[in-house]
C-alpha cells in the first residue's frame, strides 16, 4: 500500500466504530468511514474536541452537526499546493487527502519528462490532480459533469497561484467529450481519471463503473499521443480490486505501447500509530 504520509495540514487523529477523527489545518471533523469496523478508541478525550460531526441518516444521506463555530471555507496546504476545504453534502470536504500519493507520482513523472505534457483529467471533481499537474508544468484539460465542481476546481487553481498556467475547465459528459476529441484529432500525453461507482451526466447520461469503464479506456486510447507519459485510473468502487484496473489497462495498452504497469491501494496513516486507513485503489501505466 502507498501511504500519503507527507501531510502537515491534515491528519487522522483516531479511528473507531465506523468513524474517523481528523484534523484539517486547525479544524477537527468526525466523518463516517465503512472500513473502520473496530470499536476501540485510542485517544478518547480527543473525540470530545471535534468541531463538527457528519451523521448519517437511516433514510439515506445525512447532515453536519456543529459543536463549535468554524469557517464556511478554509485552506489546507500540501507542499506547494493549496486547496479550499468546506463541509459539503454526503460527508465530503472537497478534497481526498490520500490522493497526495498520486499527486506526487504525477508531479515526478511530468517534471522528469523532457517535453511539454498535455494532461486530460476526467471525472476531475475539485481539481486535486489538475492543480498537481499544473504545478509540475503541464497543461491540463479538466472535465467534470458538475458545474459546481468545476468552479471549485478553478478556485483551487487560483489559491495555488496557478491561474496563469494552461488549463481548460469544461462541464461535460466524459464519454461524449472524449468522442468529440477523437473526431477533432486532439491528443494528450497523459490521462488521469477518477470514475465514480455510479453517476449521471448533465443531460441524464448514466455511468456505472462495472459497465462503462472498459469502453471508456478503449476510447481514451484514441486520444493518447504518439509518445504518452502515463495513464492513471483511480477508484473507490466497492468490490473492485486494483488488479482489475491494471488488467483493463493491459488489455488496451500492452500490445500497442511499451511501458510499465502497476496497481495498488492508497491509504492514510493514523497519528502516532502504525495503523493505516485503506482509502482507494489505482491502476497505472507509465512510460
N, C-alpha and C positions, 0 to 999 in steps of 0.2 A: 504493500500500500504506500502511495505517495502522500505525505502529510504536509499540510500548509502550516509550517511552524516558524515562519518569518514575520508574523504579525506583531505589531506593538499596540495598535489601536483596537484590536479585537482579541478576545479570549473566552473560552468556555471555563467558567469558574467551577461548575459542578454539573452532574447529570444524575437524574433519579426519576423513577416512576413515570416514564414517558415524557419527561420534560428536561430541557437544558437551561441552566442559568448562565447567561453570557453577558460580557461587557463590550459595548460598542463605544469606544472612546470613554467618556465619563458617564454613560447611561447604561444601566443594567436592566436586562429584559429576561423574562421567562417565556420560553416558547415550546410548543409540543414537538416531539420527535419520536416516530414509531420504533426506531432502533433501540431506544433506551428502555429495556424491559426489566431491569433490575430495580429494586425498591430502596436500596441503601443510599443514604446521603453521606457524602464525605465532609462537606462544610455546611452543617445545618444552620448555623447562625447567618450565613451569607444570604440564604434564600429570603430572609425577612427584610433584607435591604433592597430588594428589587424595586425598580421604579415603575415597571409596568409588566402586566401578565396578559398573554393571549390565551383565552379559554375557549375550547371547542364547545359547540352546541350539539346536543343529542339529535337535533333535527337537521344538522349539517351546518357547515361554516363555523362562525364563532365571532368573538369580539375582543377588543383590547380593554383592559381594566387598568386604570392609572392610580398608583399608590402615591406617587409624587408628581409634581409638575415637571414635564420635560419639554424640550423644544419640539415644534411641529416637524422640524427638519434640522439635522446637524451633519457634520462631516467626519469621515474617518480617512486615515492615510495608510497606504501600503507602499513602502519605499517612496518613489517619486510620484505615485498615483494618488488621486483624491477622489472620493466618492461621497455623494449625498446619501443620507440614511433617513428613512421615515417609516413609522409603523403603517402598514398597509393591510388590506384585506387578506384573508387566508394565511395569517401569521407572518407574512413576508415583511422585509425591511428594505427591499430594493437592491440587495446585494447577497451573493452567496460566497462567503469568505473562503471556503475550501477551494474555489476556483483560482485562488492565487497560485496553486500548483501549475495549472495550465497557463496562466499569465506568464509566469517565469519561463516556462518552456517555450512559449511562442516568442517572447521577447528575445530570448537567447538565439532562437533559430533566425529571426529577422535580422538581428544585429550582426550575426556572423555570415549572412548572405552577402555576396559580392555584387549585388544588384538591387534595383528598386523593386519592392514587393507589393503587389496588389492583393488585398485580403477581402474575401467575401464572408461576411458574418451573418449567418442565417438563424432565425429564431433568436434574435440578438438581445432581447429583453432590455435591461437598463444600461447595457454597453460596457460591462466589465472587460470583455475581450477586445472591444473596439478601442477603449482607452489604452489598454495594454499595447496593442499593435501600433496605434498611432504614436505612442511614446517611444517605440523602438524605431520609428522612421518609416513605417509602411503607410500606404494609402488604404482606406477601408470603405467598403460599401456595406452599410448596416441595414438589415431588413428585419422588420417585425410587423405583424398584422395589427398591433395596438398603437394608436397614435400617442396615447399617454406614455407608453414605454419608450417610444422614440423621443418624445420631449424630455423624459427623464434622462435618457442617454445623452442628449445634447447638453443638458446641464452638467453631467459628469465630465464631458469633454471640456467644457468651459472652466469648471472649477479646477481641473487638472492643468489648465493653461495651454490646451492643445487645440484651441479653436481655429488657429491658422493652418493646421495640418489638412491634408487632403482627405475629406470624409464626406460621404453622402448618406443621408438618413431617408429611408423610403418606407412608408406604411404600405405594406403589400402582402399578399399571399405568397409564401415562399416558392411553392411549386410553379405558380403562374409566372413569378418573376424569373426563375431560372429558365423556364421555357422561352420567355421573351429574350433573355440574354443569349440563348443558343441561336435564335433567329437573327439577332443583331451581330453575332460573331464576337461578342465580348469575352475576354479571358481573364482568369485570376490565377495568381501564383500560389495562393493558399486559401483553403476553405476551412472554416470552423463553424460548427453548428451545435445547438443545444435543444434538440427537438422535445416538445412536451409529450407526455404519455397520451394525452388527448387534447384536442383544441379545435377551435373554429376560426376561419379567416374572416376578414372584414365583410365579405359577402356571403357568409354562411358556409364556406368550404369546411369540410370535416377532415380533421387529421387524426389518425390513430397510429401510434408508433409501430406496432407489430405489422400493420397492413401496408404502411406507406414508406417506411424508412428505406427499404431496398431500392424501390423505384426512384426515390429522391437521390440516392447516392449515384445510381446509374445516370440520371440526368446531369448531376453535378460534374461527372467525368467529362461531359461535353463542354464545360466552361473552364476546365483546367488548362493552364498554359502549357506550352511545349517543354517548359523547364520548371515544373512545380516544386514548391518548397515543403509544404506539409498539408495534411488533411486530418482534421481532428473532429471526432464525434464525442460529445459529452451527453450523458443520460442519467436521469433519475427514475426511470421507469422500473417499477417493482417487478421482480421476477426475471429480468433480463441480465445475463452475465456479460461481463466486459469482453469475454472471449467472443461472444456473438458479434459485438461491434467490430472487433478485429477481423472476424470471418467475413463480414459484409464488405469491409474494405479490401480484403484479399481477393474476393471474388471479382471485384470491379477493377482493381489496380494491378495485381501481381503480374498478369500476362502482358501488361502494357508498359509499365514503368518500373524501373529498378528502384529499390529503396528498402527501408527498414520498417517493420510492423511491430506494434506493441499494444498492450492493453493492461488495464489495472483498475484499482479502486483509488479514490481520493478521500482524505479524511481530515479531521481537525483534532488537535491534541487537547486534553484537559489540563488545566493549570496545575503545576506541581504534582503530576501524576504520570504514570505510564499508560493510562487509558487513552484510547483513540476512538472518536466517533466516526463510523463509516458514513460518508455523505453522498457518494455517487460513483459512477464508473466512466471510463473513457476507452476509446479505441483510437489509435494513431497510425498514420503513415507519414514517414519523413524522408526527405531526400538523402 
